[in-house]
Amino acid sequence: MKRAYDVSFAALGLAILSPVLAVIALAVKLSDFGPVLFLQERIGQFGRTFRIWKFRTMIVDAEKFGLSITKRGDRRVTRIGRILRATKLDELPQLWNVLRGDMSLVGPRPEVPRYVARYTAEQRRVLELKPGMTDVASLAFRHEERMLGCAQDPEQFYLECCLPRKIEMNLGYSRQANLLRDTWVILRTLSPFQFVQGPLHQAEPARGRG
């Protein structure tokens, strides 16, 4: 049922949002005439690699000039990219990843190989789950770039504080996940308001943790 849910809503989303996707693609192209899409290798379910799709929000070859994570004020982010990242519109091409079966609408956000290589045996349990476009950790860490911008060593802070907590949250959510909870995660991802409550709230951490 989850796969049918994913395919149905991903296909519907692509159909309805096609004009929006076209406008965003044109805006990205005209911003610096570079590639519209950014494809990156990520680790999916059972440790399989796949290429995640996003609208490009950073300068061409940005990974050659900095970390895999992005902190607030990162100079590699383009002007249009700041808008897309703030609104999460850069993630919309991942609806195609969902249709292909690489991802689900709701599931742990997939990481790059070099971060997954640091997982402990316990943390690798998260790889049993299909990665998703959004998850409970994405809600709790909605302002992650701001947090990283305040850290003395952003990558160390991400690996030692953010990533373990995200994995913990997703493993906890997976034990009580169902389509109703998934729907609330999606609605809360789309909502700018953090006080919206629903059947997923018990899976989330108390504010201020992580």
C-alpha positions in Angstrom: 0.0 0.0 0.0 2.9 2.4 0.7 4.3 1.9 -2.7 0.9 2.5 -4.3 0.5 5.6 -2.2 4.0 6.9 -3.2 3.4 6.3 -7.0 0.0 7.8 -7.0 0.9 11.0 -5.2 4.3 11.4 -7.0 2.6 11.1 -10.4 -0.1 13.5 -9.4 2.4 15.9 -8.0 4.5 15.9 -11.2 1.4 16.4 -13.3 -0.1 19.3 -11.2 3.3 20.9 -10.6 4.7 20.7 -14.1 4.1 24.4 -14.8 5.9 25.3 -11.6 8.7 22.9 -12.4 9.1 24.5 -15.8 9.3 28.1 -14.3 11.8 27.0 -11.7 13.9 25.3 -14.3 13.9 28.4 -16.5 14.8 30.6 -13.5 17.8 28.3 -12.6 19.0 28.3 -16.1 18.8 32.0 -16.6 20.5 32.7 -13.3 24.0 31.7 -14.5 23.3 29.5 -17.6 24.6 26.4 -15.8 22.8 23.0 -15.5 19.2 23.1 -14.2 19.5 19.9 -12.2 21.9 18.7 -9.6 22.5 14.9 -9.5 24.4 13.4 -6.6 25.2 9.9 -5.5 23.4 8.9 -2.3 23.0 5.7 -0.3 19.5 4.2 -0.4 17.8 1.1 1.0 20.0 -1.8 1.9 23.1 0.3 1.1 22.4 0.6 -2.7 23.6 3.7 -4.3 21.4 5.9 -6.5 21.5 9.4 -8.0 19.2 11.9 -6.2 17.6 14.7 -8.3 17.4 18.3 -7.2 17.1 21.7 -8.8 20.7 23.1 -8.7 20.9 25.8 -5.9 24.7 26.2 -5.8 27.4 27.2 -8.2 28.6 24.6 -10.7 31.0 22.1 -9.1 30.2 23.5 -5.7 31.4 20.3 -4.0 35.0 21.0 -5.1 34.9 24.2 -3.1 33.5 23.1 0.2 31.7 20.5 2.3 28.8 18.2 1.4 26.7 20.0 4.0 25.6 23.6 3.7 25.6 26.2 6.4 23.8 29.5 6.5 25.5 32.2 4.4 27.4 29.6 2.3 28.7 31.6 -0.6 28.3 28.7 -3.0 24.6 29.1 -2.9 23.2 31.1 -5.8 20.7 33.9 -5.5 17.8 31.8 -6.9 19.2 28.9 -4.9 18.6 30.7 -1.6 14.9 31.0 -2.4 14.6 27.4 -3.6 16.3 26.1 -0.5 14.2 28.2 1.9 11.0 27.0 0.3 12.2 23.4 -0.3 11.2 23.8 -3.9 14.6 22.5 -4.9 13.5 19.0 -3.7 10.6 18.7 -6.2 12.5 16.7 -8.8 12.8 13.9 -6.3 9.2 13.0 -7.2 10.9 11.3 -10.1 13.1 9.4 -7.7 9.9 8.3 -6.0 8.4 7.1 -9.3 11.6 5.1 -10.1 11.4 3.4 -6.7 14.7 4.9 -5.4 12.8 6.8 -2.7 9.5 7.1 -0.9 7.6 10.3 -0.1 8.3 9.8 3.6 11.5 8.1 4.8 15.0 8.9 6.2 16.8 11.5 4.1 19.5 9.7 2.1 23.1 10.6 2.9 26.3 10.8 0.8 28.5 7.6 0.9 31.3 9.2 3.0 28.9 10.0 5.8 27.2 6.5 5.7 30.7 5.0 5.9 30.9 6.4 9.5 27.7 4.8 10.7 27.9 2.4 13.6 26.4 -1.1 13.3 23.3 0.2 15.2 22.9 3.3 12.9 23.1 1.1 9.8 19.7 -0.2 10.7 18.3 2.9 9.1 19.5 1.6 5.8 16.8 -1.1 6.0 14.3 1.8 5.4 13.6 3.3 2.0 14.9 6.9 1.9 12.3 9.7 1.5 11.8 13.2 0.4 10.9 14.2 3.9 10.8 12.8 7.4 10.3 13.7 11.0 14.0 14.7 11.3 13.5 17.2 8.4 10.8 18.8 10.5 12.9 19.0 13.7 16.0 20.2 11.8 14.1 22.6 9.5 16.6 25.3 10.4 19.7 23.1 10.2 21.7 25.5 8.0 21.3 28.2 10.7 22.5 25.7 13.3 25.5 24.7 11.2 26.3 28.4 10.7 26.7 28.9 14.4 29.0 25.9 14.8 32.8 26.3 15.0 33.3 23.1 12.9 30.0 22.6 10.9 30.9 19.2 9.6 31.9 17.8 13.0 28.8 19.3 14.6 26.7 17.6 11.9 28.3 14.2 12.2 28.4 14.1 16.0 25.2 15.9 16.9 22.7 16.2 14.0 23.2 13.0 12.1 22.9 10.6 15.1 19.8 12.3 16.3 18.2 12.2 12.9 18.9 8.4 12.6 17.5 7.9 16.1 14.3 9.8 15.2 13.8 7.9 12.0 14.3 4.5 13.6 11.8 5.5 16.3 9.3 6.7 13.6 9.6 3.5 11.6 8.3 1.5 14.5 4.9 3.3 14.4 4.8 4.5 10.8 1.6 4.2 8.7 0.0 6.1 5.8 -1.9 8.4 8.2 1.3 9.4 9.9 3.1 9.8 6.6 0.4 12.1 5.4 0.9 14.3 8.5 4.6 14.4 7.9 4.0 15.6 4.3 1.4 18.2 5.4 3.7 19.6 8.1 6.6 19.7 5.6 4.5 21.8 3.3 3.3 24.0 6.2 5.3 27.0 7.4 3.7 26.6 10.8 5.4 24.3 13.3 2.6 24.1 15.7 0.4 21.9 13.5 -0.2 18.7 15.5 -1.3 15.2 14.4 -0.8 11.5 14.9 3.0 11.8 14.5 3.8 14.1 17.5 4.8 11.3 19.8 7.7 10.3 17.5 9.3 13.7 17.6 11.8 14.9 20.2 11.2 17.6 22.7 12.2 21.0 21.2 15.7 22.0 22.0 17.2 18.5 21.7 19.5 17.4 18.8 
